[in-house]
């Protein structure tokens, strides 16, 4: 089993910063991809950023140049700078276990990020 726990959400002003952390534990390999997703009220869950075990990263266009994903083995971080009100959402961490023809995904419980003055 894999457990995924996020932390670091909260309230920030527009233009401010927050740093999210996600720790994955259990039967996990540090080569598995990890990533951050978010879901605002009434919207579908969307990709924010992902990182492979080798450190390759991918970002949504809406966060490029503002957010940075990084990783230390089974812990992944999301540094969020120049926050905007539209970044308000519940942020989820995902760990993807590769299978032969698919992946098995493990999700955290989410952490709320609110950007407001």
Wavefront OBJ file of the C-alpha trace (Angstrom):
o trace
v 0.000 0.000 0.000
v 1.000 3.584 -0.612
v 0.054 6.513 1.581
v 0.168 10.067 0.248
v -0.043 13.071 2.556
v -0.006 16.725 1.501
v 0.681 19.764 3.638
v 1.422 23.460 3.318
v -1.798 24.926 2.011
v -3.373 28.038 3.406
v -4.285 31.625 2.661
v -2.053 33.884 0.607
v -2.460 37.340 -0.867
v -2.271 37.897 -4.614
v 1.384 38.089 -5.554
v 2.370 36.047 -2.536
v 3.924 32.616 -2.188
v 3.165 29.243 -0.672
v 5.055 25.966 -0.615
v 3.260 22.635 -0.688
v 4.808 19.360 0.395
v 3.765 15.787 -0.315
v 5.208 12.709 1.340
v 4.591 9.269 -0.112
v 5.231 6.265 2.104
v 4.723 2.526 2.061
v 5.615 0.204 -0.795
v 6.931 2.838 -3.164
v 9.821 3.249 -5.565
v 11.479 6.631 -5.932
v 11.467 6.172 -9.722
v 7.683 6.516 -9.890
v 6.353 9.794 -11.276
v 4.707 12.191 -8.829
v 2.668 15.268 -9.473
v 0.370 18.008 -8.302
v -3.180 18.520 -9.478
v -5.837 20.979 -8.411
v -9.601 21.271 -8.406
v -11.570 24.463 -7.959
v -15.273 24.407 -7.019
v -17.355 23.424 -10.005
v -14.331 22.552 -12.102
v -12.663 19.316 -13.089
v -9.387 18.289 -11.527
v -6.496 19.560 -13.628
v -2.787 18.948 -13.882
v -0.509 21.533 -12.295
v 2.936 19.963 -12.534
v 4.577 16.548 -12.649
v 8.062 15.230 -12.048
v 9.626 11.906 -12.930
v 12.008 9.916 -10.793
v 14.813 11.292 -12.942
v 13.741 14.884 -12.361
v 12.062 15.700 -15.671
v 9.253 18.184 -15.135
v 6.068 19.216 -16.885
v 3.863 22.232 -16.112
v 0.448 23.490 -17.028
v 0.697 26.634 -19.144
v -1.182 28.598 -16.496
v 1.578 28.086 -13.905
v 4.732 28.125 -16.030
v 7.240 30.636 -14.720
v 5.404 30.953 -11.390
v 5.373 27.440 -9.910
v 8.299 25.080 -9.445
v 8.029 21.378 -8.722
v 10.931 19.578 -7.090
v 11.565 16.247 -5.502
v 13.683 14.513 -2.903
v 13.147 10.756 -3.260
v 9.544 10.171 -2.171
v 8.804 13.763 -1.191
v 7.635 16.267 -3.760
v 7.318 20.020 -3.327
v 5.437 22.719 -5.167
v 6.800 26.229 -4.738
v 4.097 28.654 -5.794
v 5.106 32.258 -6.425
v 3.201 35.258 -7.784
v -0.045 33.632 -6.766
v -3.277 34.716 -8.420
v -6.871 34.434 -7.197
v -7.480 31.870 -9.937
v -4.937 29.587 -8.267
v -7.472 29.049 -5.488
v -8.284 25.344 -5.362
v -7.764 22.132 -3.473
v -4.336 20.816 -4.436
v -3.826 17.072 -4.641
v -0.648 15.037 -4.848
v -0.557 11.924 -7.009
v 1.898 9.053 -7.148
v 1.770 6.851 -10.241
v 2.908 3.249 -10.085
v 3.784 1.997 -13.551
v 2.033 -1.174 -14.679
v 2.446 -3.123 -17.889
v -0.215 -1.247 -19.893
v -1.315 1.458 -17.462
v -0.572 3.074 -14.122
v -1.981 2.651 -10.640
v -2.537 6.071 -9.099
v -2.461 6.956 -5.430
v -3.924 10.278 -4.310
v -3.602 12.332 -1.183
v -6.523 13.902 0.636
v -5.784 17.374 -0.731
v -4.790 20.681 0.796
v -6.707 23.940 0.348
v -4.988 26.938 -1.221
v -6.849 30.221 -1.121
v -5.516 33.361 -2.785
v -7.391 36.438 -1.707
v -6.796 39.944 -0.468
l 1 2 3 4 5 6 7 8 9 10 11 12 13 14 15 16 17 18 19 20 21 22 23 24 25 26 27 28 29 30 31 32 33 34 35 36 37 38 39 40 41 42 43 44 45 46 47 48 49 50 51 52 53 54 55 56 57 58 59 60 61 62 63 64 65 66 67 68 69 70 71 72 73 74 75 76 77 78 79 80 81 82 83 84 85 86 87 88 89 90 91 92 93 94 95 96 97 98 99 100 101 102 103 104 105 106 107 108 109 110 111 112 113 114 115 116 117
